[in-house]
Amino acid sequence: MAIYKMLEEMNVAPERKKVLTEAYEATLKKLRLVDRTDPVTRIIASTIIDVARTQNGDPVRISALTITRLGIANGK
């Protein structure tokens, strides 16, 4: 839920919000994070938003760069 609350507080265009939430969901799935209340999800959400500042609308790329930036090898 972390990214949804964060984006709600920001002025994000609907199409950009869609890209960011897709990247968030893909990242959580790849990392097998099911508990959306886990504090790690907020770190992931913040990192996705930060990474997306320099990336275009590719949620797969944003997710991959987020995992790399967090230092998680092979998304595991």
C-alpha positions as CSV (number, residue, x, y, z in Angstrom):
1,M,0.0,0.0,0.0
2,A,3.0,2.3,0.5
3,I,3.2,3.6,-3.0
4,Y,-0.5,4.3,-3.3
5,K,-0.5,6.5,-0.3
6,M,2.6,8.3,-1.4
7,L,1.3,9.0,-4.9
8,E,-2.0,10.1,-3.4
9,E,-0.1,12.8,-1.5
10,M,1.8,13.8,-4.6
11,N,0.5,15.6,-7.7
12,V,1.1,12.7,-10.2
13,A,-0.6,12.5,-13.6
14,P,-2.8,9.4,-13.9
15,E,-0.7,7.8,-16.6
16,R,2.5,8.3,-14.6
17,K,0.8,6.9,-11.5
18,K,-0.1,3.8,-13.6
19,V,3.6,3.3,-14.5
20,L,4.8,3.7,-11.0
21,T,2.2,1.3,-9.5
22,E,3.0,-1.3,-12.2
23,A,6.7,-1.0,-11.3
24,Y,5.9,-1.3,-7.6
25,E,3.7,-4.4,-8.0
26,A,6.3,-6.0,-10.3
27,T,9.0,-5.3,-7.8
28,L,7.1,-6.8,-4.9
29,K,6.2,-9.8,-6.9
30,K,9.8,-10.4,-8.0
31,L,11.0,-10.0,-4.4
32,R,8.1,-12.3,-3.2
33,L,6.9,-9.6,-0.8
34,V,3.3,-10.4,0.1
35,D,2.8,-8.4,3.3
36,R,2.0,-4.9,2.1
37,T,2.4,-3.5,5.7
38,D,6.0,-4.6,5.8
39,P,8.2,-1.5,6.2
40,V,10.4,-2.7,3.3
41,T,7.5,-1.9,1.0
42,R,7.9,1.8,1.8
43,I,11.6,1.7,1.0
44,I,10.7,0.1,-2.3
45,A,8.1,2.7,-3.0
46,S,10.4,5.5,-2.3
47,T,13.1,4.0,-4.4
48,I,10.8,3.5,-7.3
49,I,9.7,7.1,-7.2
50,D,13.3,8.2,-7.0
51,V,14.4,6.0,-9.9
52,A,11.4,7.1,-12.0
53,R,12.6,10.7,-11.9
54,T,15.3,9.8,-14.4
55,Q,13.4,7.1,-16.4
56,N,10.6,7.2,-18.9
57,G,7.4,5.1,-18.7
58,D,8.8,1.6,-18.6
59,P,7.7,-0.1,-15.4
60,V,9.9,-3.2,-16.1
61,R,13.0,-1.0,-16.3
62,I,12.0,1.0,-13.3
63,S,11.5,-2.2,-11.3
64,A,14.9,-3.6,-12.4
65,L,16.7,-0.4,-11.6
66,T,15.0,-0.3,-8.2
67,I,16.1,-3.8,-7.4
68,T,19.7,-2.9,-8.5
69,R,19.7,0.3,-6.5
70,L,18.6,-1.6,-3.4
71,G,21.5,-4.0,-3.9
72,I,19.4,-7.1,-4.2
73,A,21.2,-9.6,-6.4
74,N,19.0,-11.1,-9.1
75,G,15.9,-9.9,-7.5
76,K,16.0,-12.6,-4.8
